[in-house]
């Protein structure tokens, strides 16, 4: 996962001849975010990696930040090493929250395809409860 950029640029190279232009309506990278509460969705059209190594790999390989992202919150367990936390089995309330996030993400993907990232940001980037 930390080297995701290679797969992304290979895919882009096959389908998009010049991917150095704005890809915010053509590429959506979906990834987990420890700093978002479990199950929360957050769309962005550009920006830095925020320390996410997989996203940083995509940024490095694509060569710019002009592509859409969908962050899915997984929360943070302060009693666990990050590497262990993201690889452990999901159970209980966390499983329910992430299952709802998967369903909502499927809906959000259709909105992204039809209406673009701006509509997704307006519709799915809800503030904290």
Secondary structure as UniProt FT lines:
FT   TURN            2..3
FT   HELIX           4..15
FT   TURN            19..20
FT   STRAND          23..33
FT   TURN            34..35
FT   TURN            38..39
FT   STRAND          41..44
FT   TURN            50..51
FT   HELIX           53..62
FT   STRAND          67..73
FT   TURN            78..79
FT   HELIX           82..87
FT   HELIX           92..115
FT   HELIX           117..124
//
